[in-house]
Amino acid sequence: MRIYAQVNDGEIFHYRDKDNLEIDLIISLHDGRWAPVEVKLGEHRIDEAAESLMRLKNKVCTSRIGEPSFMMVLTGGRYAYKRPDGILVVPLGCLKD
C-alpha cells in the first residue's frame, strides 16, 4: 500500500485513539484526499472491519478534513465488491500491477 500511496503523492499512517478505535492504514494524499483501510485476511471478519471504518467516519470532523474518498477492507478473499454501506471489499490479489 505504501508504494501505491507514494506513486500518488501520498503517505500511509496508522490510526489509534484513546477509545481504542484502531484503523490499520490511513492513505493520505497531499491534495487533502484520504481513505481508511482495514486489513482482514479472513472473510469472516469483514463485518467487524466495516464497523470500525464506519466508527472512524462518524468520529472525525469531516467539515475540517473532508469525507473519505473511499473506505476499504483489504482481504484474502476471492471477490471484490461494494457493500450496501459503500465500503469496498478488495482481495489482496487485486492490488497487483
SEFIZA-3560 file (N, C-alpha, C; in Angstrom, 3 decimals):
REM SEFIZA-3560
<numar><xx>0.825</xx><yy>-1.193</yy><zz>0.000</zz><atom>N</atom></numar>
<numar><xx>0.000</xx><yy>0.000</yy><zz>0.000</zz><atom>CA</atom></numar>
<numar><xx>0.869</xx><yy>1.258</yy><zz>0.000</zz><atom>C</atom></numar>
<numar><xx>1.982</xx><yy>1.189</yy><zz>0.676</zz><atom>N</atom></numar>
<numar><xx>2.846</xx><yy>2.367</yy><zz>0.729</zz><atom>CA</atom></numar>
<numar><xx>3.293</xx><yy>2.786</yy><zz>-0.672</zz><atom>C</atom></numar>
<numar><xx>3.605</xx><yy>1.807</yy><zz>-1.526</zz><atom>N</atom></numar>
<numar><xx>4.042</xx><yy>2.122</yy><zz>-2.894</zz><atom>CA</atom></numar>
<numar><xx>2.924</xx><yy>2.818</yy><zz>-3.665</zz><atom>C</atom></numar>
<numar><xx>1.698</xx><yy>2.304</yy><zz>-3.537</zz><atom>N</atom></numar>
<numar><xx>0.559</xx><yy>2.935</yy><zz>-4.225</zz><atom>CA</atom></numar>
<numar><xx>0.374</xx><yy>4.374</yy><zz>-3.748</zz><atom>C</atom></numar>
<numar><xx>0.513</xx><yy>4.597</yy><zz>-2.453</zz><atom>N</atom></numar>
<numar><xx>0.355</xx><yy>5.951</yy><zz>-1.919</zz><atom>CA</atom></numar>
<numar><xx>1.462</xx><yy>6.871</yy><zz>-2.429</zz><atom>C</atom></numar>
<numar><xx>2.695</xx><yy>6.392</yy><zz>-2.418</zz><atom>N</atom></numar>
<numar><xx>3.809</xx><yy>7.233</yy><zz>-2.861</zz><atom>CA</atom></numar>
<numar><xx>3.699</xx><yy>7.597</yy><zz>-4.330</zz><atom>C</atom></numar>
<numar><xx>3.260</xx><yy>6.656</yy><zz>-5.151</zz><atom>N</atom></numar>
<numar><xx>3.083</xx><yy>6.935</yy><zz>-6.582</zz><atom>CA</atom></numar>
<numar><xx>2.040</xx><yy>8.034</yy><zz>-6.791</zz><atom>C</atom></numar>
<numar><xx>1.093</xx><yy>8.129</yy><zz>-5.870</zz><atom>N</atom></numar>
<numar><xx>0.030</xx><yy>9.131</yy><zz>-5.973</zz><atom>CA</atom></numar>
<numar><xx>0.278</xx><yy>10.329</yy><zz>-5.062</zz><atom>C</atom></numar>
<numar><xx>1.544</xx><yy>10.576</yy><zz>-4.725</zz><atom>N</atom></numar>
<numar><xx>1.938</xx><yy>11.717</yy><zz>-3.910</zz><atom>CA</atom></numar>
<numar><xx>1.264</xx><yy>11.694</yy><zz>-2.539</zz><atom>C</atom></numar>
<numar><xx>1.384</xx><yy>10.560</yy><zz>-1.865</zz><atom>N</atom></numar>
<numar><xx>0.760</xx><yy>10.436</yy><zz>-0.560</zz><atom>CA</atom></numar>
<numar><xx>1.595</xx><yy>9.650</yy><zz>0.422</zz><atom>C</atom></numar>
<numar><xx>1.008</xx><yy>9.434</yy><zz>1.588</zz><atom>N</atom></numar>
<numar><xx>1.669</xx><yy>8.714</yy><zz>2.675</zz><atom>CA</atom></numar>
<numar><xx>0.674</xx><yy>7.766</yy><zz>3.322</zz><atom>C</atom></numar>
<numar><xx>1.203</xx><yy>6.843</yy><zz>4.108</zz><atom>N</atom></numar>
<numar><xx>0.397</xx><yy>5.888</yy><zz>4.857</zz><atom>CA</atom></numar>
<numar><xx>0.609</xx><yy>6.132</yy><zz>6.348</zz><atom>C</atom></numar>
<numar><xx>-0.490</xx><yy>6.112</yy><zz>7.090</zz><atom>N</atom></numar>
<numar><xx>-0.434</xx><yy>6.270</yy><zz>8.540</zz><atom>CA</atom></numar>
<numar><xx>-1.246</xx><yy>5.160</yy><zz>9.196</zz><atom>C</atom></numar>
<numar><xx>-1.022</xx><yy>4.969</yy><zz>10.471</zz><atom>N</atom></numar>
<numar><xx>-1.802</xx><yy>4.055</yy><zz>11.299</zz><atom>CA</atom></numar>
<numar><xx>-2.631</xx><yy>4.930</yy><zz>12.230</zz><atom>C</atom></numar>
<numar><xx>-3.857</xx><yy>4.521</yy><zz>12.562</zz><atom>N</atom></numar>
<numar><xx>-4.710</xx><yy>5.313</yy><zz>13.449</zz><atom>CA</atom></numar>
<numar><xx>-5.091</xx><yy>4.501</yy><zz>14.680</zz><atom>C</atom></numar>
<numar><xx>-4.910</xx><yy>5.104</yy><zz>15.829</zz><atom>N</atom></numar>
<numar><xx>-5.405</xx><yy>4.552</yy><zz>17.088</zz><atom>CA</atom></numar>
<numar><xx>-5.722</xx><yy>5.727</yy><zz>17.997</zz><atom>C</atom></numar>
<numar><xx>-6.878</xx><yy>5.655</yy><zz>18.650</zz><atom>N</atom></numar>
<numar><xx>-7.247</xx><yy>6.763</yy><zz>19.535</zz><atom>CA</atom></numar>
<numar><xx>-7.467</xx><yy>6.278</yy><zz>20.970</zz><atom>C</atom></numar>
<numar><xx>-7.806</xx><yy>7.199</yy><zz>21.849</zz><atom>N</atom></numar>
<numar><xx>-7.964</xx><yy>6.893</yy><zz>23.277</zz><atom>CA</atom></numar>
<numar><xx>-9.124</xx><yy>5.945</yy><zz>23.556</zz><atom>C</atom></numar>
<numar><xx>-10.060</xx><yy>5.823</yy><zz>22.601</zz><atom>N</atom></numar>
<numar><xx>-11.195</xx><yy>4.916</yy><zz>22.752</zz><atom>CA</atom></numar>
<numar><xx>-10.912</xx><yy>3.532</yy><zz>22.175</zz><atom>C</atom></numar>
<numar><xx>-9.648</xx><yy>3.280</yy><zz>21.849</zz><atom>N</atom></numar>
<numar><xx>-9.192</xx><yy>2.012</yy><zz>21.267</zz><atom>CA</atom></numar>
<numar><xx>-9.757</xx><yy>1.732</yy><zz>19.881</zz><atom>C</atom></numar>
<numar><xx>-10.160</xx><yy>2.777</yy><zz>19.182</zz><atom>N</atom></numar>
<numar><xx>-10.510</xx><yy>2.614</yy><zz>17.780</zz><atom>CA</atom></numar>
<numar><xx>-9.199</xx><yy>2.574</yy><zz>17.008</zz><atom>C</atom></numar>
<numar><xx>-9.011</xx><yy>1.512</yy><zz>16.259</zz><atom>N</atom></numar>
<numar><xx>-7.763</xx><yy>1.340</yy><zz>15.511</zz><atom>CA</atom></numar>
<numar><xx>-8.087</xx><yy>1.038</yy><zz>14.062</zz><atom>C</atom></numar>
<numar><xx>-7.401</xx><yy>1.744</yy><zz>13.162</zz><atom>N</atom></numar>
<numar><xx>-7.530</xx><yy>1.513</yy><zz>11.722</zz><atom>CA</atom></numar>
<numar><xx>-6.131</xx><yy>1.181</yy><zz>11.217</zz><atom>C</atom></numar>
<numar><xx>-6.027</xx><yy>0.099</yy><zz>10.453</zz><atom>N</atom></numar>
<numar><xx>-4.717</xx><yy>-0.386</yy><zz>10.025</zz><atom>CA</atom></numar>
<numar><xx>-3.965</xx><yy>0.611</yy><zz>9.157</zz><atom>C</atom></numar>
<numar><xx>-4.640</xx><yy>1.210</yy><zz>8.194</zz><atom>N</atom></numar>
<numar><xx>-3.985</xx><yy>2.136</yy><zz>7.265</zz><atom>CA</atom></numar>
<numar><xx>-4.870</xx><yy>3.345</yy><zz>6.994</zz><atom>C</atom></numar>
<numar><xx>-4.264</xx><yy>4.500</yy><zz>7.009</zz><atom>N</atom></numar>
<numar><xx>-4.918</xx><yy>5.713</yy><zz>6.514</zz><atom>CA</atom></numar>
<numar><xx>-4.069</xx><yy>6.182</yy><zz>5.342</zz><atom>C</atom></numar>
<numar><xx>-4.647</xx><yy>6.186</yy><zz>4.168</zz><atom>N</atom></numar>
<numar><xx>-3.962</xx><yy>6.712</yy><zz>2.988</zz><atom>CA</atom></numar>
<numar><xx>-4.247</xx><yy>8.208</yy><zz>2.952</zz><atom>C</atom></numar>
<numar><xx>-3.215</xx><yy>9.006</yy><zz>2.951</zz><atom>N</atom></numar>
<numar><xx>-3.366</xx><yy>10.458</yy><zz>2.949</zz><atom>CA</atom></numar>
<numar><xx>-2.594</xx><yy>11.039</yy><zz>1.766</zz><atom>C</atom></numar>
<numar><xx>-3.332</xx><yy>11.638</yy><zz>0.843</zz><atom>N</atom></numar>
<numar><xx>-2.687</xx><yy>12.281</yy><zz>-0.303</zz><atom>CA</atom></numar>
<numar><xx>-2.451</xx><yy>13.747</yy><zz>0.011</zz><atom>C</atom></numar>
<numar><xx>-1.439</xx><yy>14.314</yy><zz>-0.594</zz><atom>N</atom></numar>
<numar><xx>-1.069</xx><yy>15.696</yy><zz>-0.285</zz><atom>CA</atom></numar>
<numar><xx>-2.083</xx><yy>16.723</yy><zz>-0.771</zz><atom>C</atom></numar>
<numar><xx>-3.026</xx><yy>16.305</yy><zz>-1.614</zz><atom>N</atom></numar>
<numar><xx>-4.073</xx><yy>17.236</yy><zz>-2.040</zz><atom>CA</atom></numar>
<numar><xx>-5.263</xx><yy>17.247</yy><zz>-1.077</zz><atom>C</atom></numar>
<numar><xx>-5.137</xx><yy>16.514</yy><zz>0.041</zz><atom>N</atom></numar>
<numar><xx>-6.181</xx><yy>16.520</yy><zz>1.064</zz><atom>CA</atom></numar>
<numar><xx>-7.088</xx><yy>15.294</yy><zz>1.055</zz><atom>C</atom></numar>
<numar><xx>-7.071</xx><yy>14.510</yy><zz>-0.001</zz><atom>N</atom></numar>
<numar><xx>-7.898</xx><yy>13.305</yy><zz>-0.025</zz><atom>CA</atom></numar>
<numar><xx>-7.325</xx><yy>12.272</yy><zz>0.935</zz><atom>C</atom></numar>
<numar><xx>-8.218</xx><yy>11.454</yy><zz>1.479</zz><atom>N</atom></numar>
<numar><xx>-7.794</xx><yy>10.428</yy><zz>2.411</zz><atom>CA</atom></numar>
<numar><xx>-8.740</xx><yy>9.246</yy><zz>2.350</zz><atom>C</atom></numar>
<numar><xx>-8.260</xx><yy>8.085</yy><zz>2.810</zz><atom>N</atom></numar>
<numar><xx>-9.078</xx><yy>6.879</yy><zz>2.817</zz><atom>CA</atom></numar>
<numar><xx>-8.582</xx><yy>5.926</yy><zz>3.906</zz><atom>C</atom></numar>
<numar><xx>-9.500</xx><yy>5.402</yy><zz>4.714</zz><atom>N</atom></numar>
<numar><xx>-9.120</xx><yy>4.403</yy><zz>5.706</zz><atom>CA</atom></numar>
<numar><xx>-9.224</xx><yy>2.989</yy><zz>5.132</zz><atom>C</atom></numar>
<numar><xx>-8.315</xx><yy>2.118</yy><zz>5.541</zz><atom>N</atom></numar>
<numar><xx>-8.279</xx><yy>0.733</yy><zz>5.071</zz><atom>CA</atom></numar>
<numar><xx>-8.059</xx><yy>-0.189</yy><zz>6.270</zz><atom>C</atom></numar>
<numar><xx>-8.906</xx><yy>-1.180</yy><zz>6.387</zz><atom>N</atom></numar>
<numar><xx>-8.721</xx><yy>-2.233</yy><zz>7.374</zz><atom>CA</atom></numar>
<numar><xx>-8.249</xx><yy>-3.483</yy><zz>6.652</zz><atom>C</atom></numar>
<numar><xx>-7.291</xx><yy>-4.191</yy><zz>7.221</zz><atom>N</atom></numar>
<numar><xx>-6.756</xx><yy>-5.415</yy><zz>6.627</zz><atom>CA</atom></numar>
<numar><xx>-7.258</xx><yy>-6.593</yy><zz>7.451</zz><atom>C</atom></numar>
<numar><xx>-8.021</xx><yy>-7.456</yy><zz>6.811</zz><atom>N</atom></numar>
<numar><xx>-8.554</xx><yy>-8.658</yy><zz>7.455</zz><atom>CA</atom></numar>
<numar><xx>-8.399</xx><yy>-9.812</yy><zz>6.484</zz><atom>C</atom></numar>
<numar><xx>-7.497</xx><yy>-10.715</yy><zz>6.761</zz><atom>N</atom></numar>
<numar><xx>-7.263</xx><yy>-11.817</yy><zz>5.842</zz><atom>CA</atom></numar>
<numar><xx>-8.401</xx><yy>-12.817</yy><zz>5.834</zz><atom>C</atom></numar>
<numar><xx>-9.100</xx><yy>-12.969</yy><zz>6.940</zz><atom>N</atom></numar>
<numar><xx>-10.244</xx><yy>-13.875</yy><zz>6.987</zz><atom>CA</atom></numar>
<numar><xx>-11.523</xx><yy>-13.168</yy><zz>6.586</zz><atom>C</atom></numar>
<numar><xx>-12.274</xx><yy>-13.762</yy><zz>5.678</zz><atom>N</atom></numar>
<numar><xx>-13.521</xx><yy>-13.146</yy><zz>5.215</zz><atom>CA</atom></numar>
<numar><xx>-14.555</xx><yy>-13.041</yy><zz>6.330</zz><atom>C</atom></numar>
<numar><xx>-14.440</xx><yy>-13.854</yy><zz>7.362</zz><atom>N</atom></numar>
<numar><xx>-15.402</xx><yy>-13.824</yy><zz>8.459</zz><atom>CA</atom></numar>
<numar><xx>-15.256</xx><yy>-12.567</yy><zz>9.324</zz><atom>C</atom></numar>
<numar><xx>-14.239</xx><yy>-11.776</yy><zz>9.084</zz><atom>N</atom></numar>
<numar><xx>-14.024</xx><yy>-10.556</yy><zz>9.885</zz><atom>CA</atom></numar>
<numar><xx>-14.319</xx><yy>-9.274</yy><zz>9.110</zz><atom>C</atom></numar>
<numar><xx>-14.923</xx><yy>-9.393</yy><zz>7.940</zz><atom>N</atom></numar>
<numar><xx>-15.230</xx><yy>-8.220</yy><zz>7.122</zz><atom>CA</atom></numar>
<numar><xx>-16.213</xx><yy>-7.296</yy><zz>7.820</zz><atom>C</atom></numar>
<numar><xx>-17.265</xx><yy>-7.851</yy><zz>8.425</zz><atom>N</atom></numar>
<numar><xx>-18.248</xx><yy>-7.010</yy><zz>9.113</zz><atom>CA</atom></numar>
<numar><xx>-17.612</xx><yy>-6.237</yy><zz>10.263</zz><atom>C</atom></numar>
<numar><xx>-16.738</xx><yy>-6.897</yy><zz>11.000</zz><atom>N</atom></numar>
<numar><xx>-16.021</xx><yy>-6.239</yy><zz>12.099</zz><atom>CA</atom></numar>
<numar><xx>-15.177</xx><yy>-5.073</yy><zz>11.574</zz><atom>C</atom></numar>
<numar><xx>-14.493</xx><yy>-5.299</yy><zz>10.470</zz><atom>N</atom></numar>
<numar><xx>-13.664</xx><yy>-4.251</yy><zz>9.872</zz><atom>CA</atom></numar>
<numar><xx>-14.524</xx><yy>-3.091</yy><zz>9.383</zz><atom>C</atom></numar>
<numar><xx>-15.641</xx><yy>-3.411</yy><zz>8.753</zz><atom>N</atom></numar>
<numar><xx>-16.542</xx><yy>-2.365</yy><zz>8.251</zz><atom>CA</atom></numar>
<numar><xx>-17.100</xx><yy>-1.523</yy><zz>9.396</zz><atom>C</atom></numar>
<numar><xx>-17.387</xx><yy>-2.164</yy><zz>10.500</zz><atom>N</atom></numar>
<numar><xx>-17.880</xx><yy>-1.435</yy><zz>11.674</zz><atom>CA</atom></numar>
<numar><xx>-16.832</xx><yy>-0.438</yy><zz>12.170</zz><atom>C</atom></numar>
<numar><xx>-15.581</xx><yy>-0.848</yy><zz>12.202</zz><atom>N</atom></numar>
<numar><xx>-14.501</xx><yy>0.062</yy><zz>12.616</zz><atom>CA</atom></numar>
<numar><xx>-14.377</xx><yy>1.239</yy><zz>11.657</zz><atom>C</atom></numar>
<numar><xx>-14.480</xx><yy>0.975</yy><zz>10.368</zz><atom>N</atom></numar>
<numar><xx>-14.391</xx><yy>2.054</yy><zz>9.379</zz><atom>CA</atom></numar>
<numar><xx>-15.539</xx><yy>3.053</yy><zz>9.552</zz><atom>C</atom></numar>
<numar><xx>-16.738</xx><yy>2.552</yy><zz>9.791</zz><atom>N</atom></numar>
<numar><xx>-17.884</xx><yy>3.449</yy><zz>9.991</zz><atom>CA</atom></numar>
<numar><xx>-17.736</xx><yy>4.242</yy><zz>11.287</zz><atom>C</atom></numar>
<numar><xx>-17.200</xx><yy>3.615</yy><zz>12.331</zz><atom>N</atom></numar>
<numar><xx>-16.958</xx><yy>4.345</yy><zz>13.586</zz><atom>CA</atom></numar>
<numar><xx>-16.001</xx><yy>5.509</yy><zz>13.350</zz><atom>C</atom></numar>
<numar><xx>-14.950</xx><yy>5.260</yy><zz>12.576</zz><atom>N</atom></numar>
<numar><xx>-13.997</xx><yy>6.336</yy><zz>12.278</zz><atom>CA</atom></numar>
<numar><xx>-14.678</xx><yy>7.450</yy><zz>11.490</zz><atom>C</atom></numar>
<numar><xx>-15.414</xx><yy>7.091</yy><zz>10.461</zz><atom>N</atom></numar>
<numar><xx>-16.086</xx><yy>8.099</yy><zz>9.634</zz><atom>CA</atom></numar>
<numar><xx>-17.029</xx><yy>8.965</yy><zz>10.478</zz><atom>C</atom></numar>
<numar><xx>-17.726</xx><yy>8.345</yy><zz>11.406</zz><atom>N</atom></numar>
<numar><xx>-18.656</xx><yy>9.083</yy><zz>12.260</zz><atom>CA</atom></numar>
<numar><xx>-17.949</xx><yy>9.890</yy><zz>13.337</zz><atom>C</atom></numar>
<numar><xx>-16.703</xx><yy>9.585</yy><zz>13.595</zz><atom>N</atom></numar>
<numar><xx>-15.959</xx><yy>10.242</yy><zz>14.666</zz><atom>CA</atom></numar>
<numar><xx>-15.177</xx><yy>11.467</yy><zz>14.196</zz><atom>C</atom></numar>
<numar><xx>-14.641</xx><yy>11.423</yy><zz>12.987</zz><atom>N</atom></numar>
<numar><xx>-13.795</xx><yy>12.526</yy><zz>12.529</zz><atom>CA</atom></numar>
<numar><xx>-14.643</xx><yy>13.716</yy><zz>12.101</zz><atom>C</atom></numar>
<numar><xx>-14.030</xx><yy>14.860</yy><zz>12.140</zz><atom>N</atom></numar>
<numar><xx>-14.701</xx><yy>16.100</yy><zz>11.733</zz><atom>CA</atom></numar>
<numar><xx>-14.546</xx><yy>16.263</yy><zz>10.216</zz><atom>C</atom></numar>
<numar><xx>-15.508</xx><yy>15.739</yy><zz>9.476</zz><atom>N</atom></numar>
<numar><xx>-15.403</xx><yy>15.785</yy><zz>8.018</zz><atom>CA</atom></numar>
<numar><xx>-15.546</xx><yy>17.203</yy><zz>7.470</zz><atom>C</atom></numar>
<numar><xx>-16.090</xx><yy>18.114</yy><zz>8.256</zz><atom>N</atom></numar>
<numar><xx>-16.153</xx><yy>19.504</yy><zz>7.780</zz><atom>CA</atom></numar>
<numar><xx>-14.749</xx><yy>20.116</yy><zz>7.747</zz><atom>C</atom></numar>
<numar><xx>-13.852</xx><yy>19.550</yy><zz>8.521</zz><atom>N</atom></numar>
<numar><xx>-12.467</xx><yy>20.044</yy><zz>8.555</zz><atom>CA</atom></numar>
<numar><xx>-11.567</xx><yy>19.271</yy><zz>7.594</zz><atom>C</atom></numar>
<numar><xx>-11.689</xx><yy>17.943</yy><zz>7.575</zz><atom>N</atom></numar>
<numar><xx>-10.776</xx><yy>17.148</yy><zz>6.748</zz><atom>CA</atom></numar>
<numar><xx>-11.436</xx><yy>16.540</yy><zz>5.516</zz><atom>C</atom></numar>
<numar><xx>-12.728</xx><yy>16.707</yy><zz>5.381</zz><atom>N</atom></numar>
<numar><xx>-13.439</xx><yy>16.172</yy><zz>4.221</zz><atom>CA</atom></numar>
<numar><xx>-13.845</xx><yy>14.723</yy><zz>4.422</zz><atom>C</atom></numar>
<numar><xx>-14.761</xx><yy>14.289</yy><zz>3.594</zz><atom>N</atom></numar>
<numar><xx>-15.218</xx><yy>12.899</yy><zz>3.613</zz><atom>CA</atom></numar>
<numar><xx>-14.100</xx><yy>12.009</yy><zz>3.069</zz><atom>C</atom></numar>
<numar><xx>-14.026</xx><yy>10.769</yy><zz>3.517</zz><atom>N</atom></numar>
<numar><xx>-13.040</xx><yy>9.865</yy><zz>2.917</zz><atom>CA</atom></numar>
<numar><xx>-13.368</xx><yy>9.619</yy><zz>1.447</zz><atom>C</atom></numar>
<numar><xx>-12.338</xx><yy>9.513</yy><zz>0.621</zz><atom>N</atom></numar>
<numar><xx>-12.546</xx><yy>9.227</yy><zz>-0.803</zz><atom>CA</atom></numar>
<numar><xx>-13.168</xx><yy>7.855</yy><zz>-0.986</zz><atom>C</atom></numar>
<numar><xx>-12.791</xx><yy>6.931</yy><zz>-0.138</zz><atom>N</atom></numar>
<numar><xx>-13.380</xx><yy>5.593</yy><zz>-0.093</zz><atom>CA</atom></numar>
<numar><xx>-13.004</xx><yy>4.977</yy><zz>1.240</zz><atom>C</atom></numar>
<numar><xx>-13.682</xx><yy>3.905</yy><zz>1.584</zz><atom>N</atom></numar>
<numar><xx>-13.324</xx><yy>3.099</yy><zz>2.754</zz><atom>CA</atom></numar>
<numar><xx>-13.205</xx><yy>1.671</yy><zz>2.249</zz><atom>C</atom></numar>
<numar><xx>-12.164</xx><yy>0.954</yy><zz>2.700</zz><atom>N</atom></numar>
<numar><xx>-11.894</xx><yy>-0.351</yy><zz>2.123</zz><atom>CA</atom></numar>
<numar><xx>-11.481</xx><yy>-1.364</yy><zz>3.179</zz><atom>C</atom></numar>
<numar><xx>-11.960</xx><yy>-2.594</yy><zz>2.976</zz><atom>N</atom></numar>
<numar><xx>-11.463</xx><yy>-3.742</yy><zz>3.720</zz><atom>CA</atom></numar>
<numar><xx>-10.625</xx><yy>-4.545</yy><zz>2.729</zz><atom>C</atom></numar>
<numar><xx>-9.351</xx><yy>-4.648</yy><zz>3.008</zz><atom>N</atom></numar>
<numar><xx>-8.428</xx><yy>-5.438</yy><zz>2.189</zz><atom>CA</atom></numar>
<numar><xx>-8.412</xx><yy>-6.836</yy><zz>2.781</zz><atom>C</atom></numar>
<numar><xx>-8.723</xx><yy>-7.827</yy><zz>1.961</zz><atom>N</atom></numar>
<numar><xx>-8.925</xx><yy>-9.169</yy><zz>2.475</zz><atom>CA</atom></numar>
<numar><xx>-8.186</xx><yy>-10.223</yy><zz>1.652</zz><atom>C</atom></numar>
<numar><xx>-8.119</xx><yy>-11.403</yy><zz>2.213</zz><atom>N</atom></numar>
<numar><xx>-7.534</xx><yy>-12.527</yy><zz>1.500</zz><atom>CA</atom></numar>
<numar><xx>-8.573</xx><yy>-13.287</yy><zz>0.694</zz><atom>C</atom></numar>
<numar><xx>-9.752</xx><yy>-12.720</yy><zz>0.558</zz><atom>N</atom></numar>
<numar><xx>-10.844</xx><yy>-13.380</yy><zz>-0.163</zz><atom>CA</atom></numar>
<numar><xx>-10.622</xx><yy>-13.445</yy><zz>-1.662</zz><atom>C</atom></numar>
<numar><xx>-11.656</xx><yy>-13.882</yy><zz>-2.359</zz><atom>N</atom></numar>
<numar><xx>-11.541</xx><yy>-14.084</yy><zz>-3.803</zz><atom>CA</atom></numar>
<numar><xx>-12.300</xx><yy>-13.052</yy><zz>-4.633</zz><atom>C</atom></numar>
<numar><xx>-13.235</xx><yy>-12.318</yy><zz>-4.043</zz><atom>N</atom></numar>
<numar><xx>-14.089</xx><yy>-11.438</yy><zz>-4.830</zz><atom>CA</atom></numar>
<numar><xx>-14.049</xx><yy>-10.010</yy><zz>-4.299</zz><atom>C</atom></numar>
<numar><xx>-14.044</xx><yy>-9.070</yy><zz>-5.238</zz><atom>N</atom></numar>
<numar><xx>-14.153</xx><yy>-7.653</yy><zz>-4.886</zz><atom>CA</atom></numar>
<numar><xx>-15.608</xx><yy>-7.242</yy><zz>-5.052</zz><atom>C</atom></numar>
<numar><xx>-16.082</xx><yy>-6.438</yy><zz>-4.114</zz><atom>N</atom></numar>
<numar><xx>-17.452</xx><yy>-5.954</yy><zz>-4.213</zz><atom>CA</atom></numar>
<numar><xx>-17.622</xx><yy>-4.719</yy><zz>-3.330</zz><atom>C</atom></numar>
<numar><xx>-18.730</xx><yy>-4.029</yy><zz>-3.561</zz><atom>N</atom></numar>
<numar><xx>-19.079</xx><yy>-2.860</yy><zz>-2.754</zz><atom>CA</atom></numar>
<numar><xx>-20.263</xx><yy>-3.239</yy><zz>-1.874</zz><atom>C</atom></numar>
<numar><xx>-20.090</xx><yy>-3.083</yy><zz>-0.595</zz><atom>N</atom></numar>
<numar><xx>-21.156</xx><yy>-3.390</yy><zz>0.357</zz><atom>CA</atom></numar>
<numar><xx>-22.258</xx><yy>-2.334</yy><zz>0.279</zz><atom>C</atom></numar>
<numar><xx>-23.451</xx><yy>-2.634</yy><zz>0.780</zz><atom>N</atom></numar>
<numar><xx>-24.541</xx><yy>-1.645</yy><zz>0.792</zz><atom>CA</atom></numar>
<numar><xx>-24.185</xx><yy>-0.355</yy><zz>1.534</zz><atom>C</atom></numar>
<numar><xx>-23.271</xx><yy>-0.436</yy><zz>2.510</zz><atom>N</atom></numar>
<numar><xx>-22.856</xx><yy>0.773</yy><zz>3.237</zz><atom>CA</atom></numar>
<numar><xx>-21.779</xx><yy>1.568</yy><zz>2.498</zz><atom>C</atom></numar>
<numar><xx>-21.418</xx><yy>1.116</yy><zz>1.296</zz><atom>N</atom></numar>
<numar><xx>-20.443</xx><yy>1.839</yy><zz>0.475</zz><atom>CA</atom></numar>
<numar><xx>-19.005</xx><yy>1.411</yy><zz>0.672</zz><atom>C</atom></numar>
<numar><xx>-18.749</xx><yy>0.537</yy><zz>1.613</zz><atom>N</atom></numar>
<numar><xx>-17.384</xx><yy>0.084</yy><zz>1.882</zz><atom>CA</atom></numar>
<numar><xx>-16.966</xx><yy>-0.932</yy><zz>0.825</zz><atom>C</atom></numar>
<numar><xx>-15.762</xx><yy>-0.723</yy><zz>0.286</zz><atom>N</atom></numar>
<numar><xx>-15.215</xx><yy>-1.635</yy><zz>-0.720</zz><atom>CA</atom></numar>
<numar><xx>-14.543</xx><yy>-2.811</yy><zz>-0.033</zz><atom>C</atom></numar>
<numar><xx>-14.791</xx><yy>-4.004</yy><zz>-0.527</zz><atom>N</atom></numar>
<numar><xx>-14.098</xx><yy>-5.207</yy><zz>-0.061</zz><atom>CA</atom></numar>
<numar><xx>-13.235</xx><yy>-5.657</yy><zz>-1.226</zz><atom>C</atom></numar>
<numar><xx>-11.923</xx><yy>-5.657</yy><zz>-1.005</zz><atom>N</atom></numar>
<numar><xx>-10.971</xx><yy>-5.884</yy><zz>-2.102</zz><atom>CA</atom></numar>
<numar><xx>-9.990</xx><yy>-6.978</yy><zz>-1.720</zz><atom>C</atom></numar>
<numar><xx>-9.920</xx><yy>-8.042</yy><zz>-2.525</zz><atom>N</atom></numar>
<numar><xx>-8.910</xx><yy>-9.076</yy><zz>-2.272</zz><atom>CA</atom></numar>
<numar><xx>-7.512</xx><yy>-8.534</yy><zz>-2.534</zz><atom>C</atom></numar>
<numar><xx>-6.575</xx><yy>-9.023</yy><zz>-1.759</zz><atom>N</atom></numar>
<numar><xx>-5.183</xx><yy>-8.601</yy><zz>-1.901</zz><atom>CA</atom></numar>
<numar><xx>-4.678</xx><yy>-8.778</yy><zz>-3.330</zz><atom>C</atom></numar>
<numar><xx>-5.109</xx><yy>-9.830</yy><zz>-4.009</zz><atom>N</atom></numar>
<numar><xx>-4.675</xx><yy>-10.090</yy><zz>-5.378</zz><atom>CA</atom></numar>
<numar><xx>-5.060</xx><yy>-9.014</yy><zz>-6.377</zz><atom>C</atom></numar>
<numar><xx>-6.049</xx><yy>-8.194</yy><zz>-6.032</zz><atom>N</atom></numar>
<numar><xx>-6.455</xx><yy>-7.103</yy><zz>-6.942</zz><atom>CA</atom></numar>
<numar><xx>-5.448</xx><yy>-5.954</yy><zz>-6.934</zz><atom>C</atom></numar>
<numar><xx>-4.519</xx><yy>-5.937</yy><zz>-6.006</zz><atom>N</atom></numar>
<numar><xx>-3.578</xx><yy>-4.828</yy><zz>-5.904</zz><atom>CA</atom></numar>
<numar><xx>-2.339</xx><yy>-5.021</yy><zz>-6.766</zz><atom>C</atom></numar>
<numar><xx>-2.214</xx><yy>-6.156</yy><zz>-7.428</zz><atom>N</atom></numar>
<numar><xx>-1.027</xx><yy>-6.365</yy><zz>-8.258</zz><atom>CA</atom></numar>
<numar><xx>-1.079</xx><yy>-5.470</yy><zz>-9.491</zz><atom>C</atom></numar>
<numar><xx>0.030</xx><yy>-5.270</yy><zz>-10.106</zz><atom>N</atom></numar>
<numar><xx>0.192</xx><yy>-4.442</yy><zz>-11.303</zz><atom>CA</atom></numar>
<numar><xx>-0.160</xx><yy>-3.030</yy><zz>-10.971</zz><atom>C</atom></numar>
//
